[in-house]
Amino acid sequence: MINFFRDYGEKIYIYTFLSASAFFIYGIILMTNEGNFFFMKLGTLLFWCAGNIKLSYNSLFGIGFWKKFSIFLLVMFNIVSLGWALELLTDLKIMTFIMGIA
């Protein structure tokens, strides 16, 4: 499996990034017409996956400083993603619903 990721990791990242861009732009177009957020959410999720793929690839197969820097960026990227997800939950008032506050 690691050999597959070594050989095709960059291609997987590029295809994921391009599909995320397409879904996000399509979601913006639909949002202005119908108010549908599904494709924007899917594009955002694919951007997150593409970022993790790229940083994981660099942290596994990088050399020296760039390997350490990629590991640092991978940790920071996921902490920021977790913070963004928690903020989204509070913005949608899901947290107040879970806590029972009206």
N, C-alpha and C positions, 0 to 999 in steps of 0.2 A: 504494500500500500504506500509506503514511503517513497518507493521508486516511482510509482505513478504520480505522486504529488511533486516529486522532484522534476519529472519530465513535463507534466502538464499543468503545474501550478500557476504559471504566468498566463497560460491560455484560459484557464478557468477564471482567473481574476479579471482578465479583459472582457470575457463574455458576460460575466456577472455584472461588471461595471456598466457595460453598454446596455444590457437589459434593464438594469436599475435606472439608468438615465432615460431610456425609452418609456418605462412605466411611470416614472415621475413626471415627465413632460406630458404624457397622455393623461395622467391624473390631473394636472393643472388645467388642461384643456377641458376635461369633463367637469371639473369643479366649477369652472366659470359658467358652464351651461346647465348642469343638472345638480350640482352640489354633492356629487359622489366622491367620497374620499378613499375608496378601496384601492385604487391604483396608486395614489400617492403613498398610502401606507405600505403597499407592496414594494414600491420603489425605494422607500426609506429602509425597509427591512433588507432589501437586496444591497443597498449601499453599505449597511452595517456588515452584511456577510462578505461583501467584496473587500471592505477594509480589514476585516479579520483574516481573510484569506491572504491578502497581500502581506500584512504584518507577520502572520504565522510563517509564510514562505520565507520572508527575509530573516526571521529569527531562527529558523531551522537551518537554512543554507547560507546565511551570511557569514562573513569572516571578520573577526576582530571587533573593532569599534562599532561597525554597522550592525553586527549581531546584537550587541548589548543595547544599542540605541533602539533597535527594532523591538526588543523585548520590553524596554521602557515604554515605547509608544504603544505597544499592544496592551499593556496594563493600563496606561492612562486612557486610551481609546475606550476600553471596556468600562472603566470607572465613569467616564463622561457619558457613555451610552446608558449606563445604569441610572445615573443622575437624571438624564433626559427622560428616561422611561418613568421614573418616580415623579418627575415634574408633570409629565403628561397625565399620570393618574390623578394627581391633585388638581390639575386644570379641568379634567373631566368630572370632577367631584365624585369620583369613585371612592376615594379614601373617606370622604365624609359619609357616603352611603355605607361603607364597610364598618365605620366606627359608630354608626347610628345617630349621627348628628344631622339634623334637618336643616 
